[in-house]
Amino acid sequence: MIVSQLQASFLRFHNKIADIMTAKNKHVSFAEIQRAVRWHYQYVVLTDFLPTIVGRDLVHGILPHLLTGGSLKHYQPGLTVYSWKKAPFIPIEFSAAAYRFGHSMVRPIYRLNQTLTDRQTIFSSDENKSLNGFREFPSTWAIDWDLFFDPGAPRQKARTGYRNRIR
């Protein structure tokens, strides 16, 4: 349910960007709109997701231009292992690890919005409580994204051990 609503949000965001860009230039191409949406997504990954996962110091150590506001041309990335110019690839160890890492962060229960008093579980035999999808979900399950992404609000942290369980 959460993933499907996130995908729908990205689709709506794409359409909003398309409306804004075509209002300014009716001949704007789909590729240009797609690039603008991709840049926004990459900005969120670089400025919110990665610092949340690995810490700002590590992100700025690898990509110093983010800290200084300079360009990649003047602040070269601190890449010492990966040679993207000569051999661009993602090692299988990394792709498998990233896949497993993402799944290991899924919590067993989530609070979807401020109006629901109960938290929903990822897997439940009771369809009225399960978030596993494959059906129409109740309109009251609309996600309040501030509970997941707003940097100024207390977010529902990913599961990283006993101390981070939902209270």
Secondary structure by P-SEA (a helix, b strand, c coil): caaaaaaaaaaaaaaaaaaaaaaacccccaaaaaaaaaaaaaaaaacccccccccaaaaaaacccccccccccccccccccccccccccccaaaaaaaaaaaaaaccccccccccccbbbbcccccccccccccccccccccccccccccccccccccccccccccc
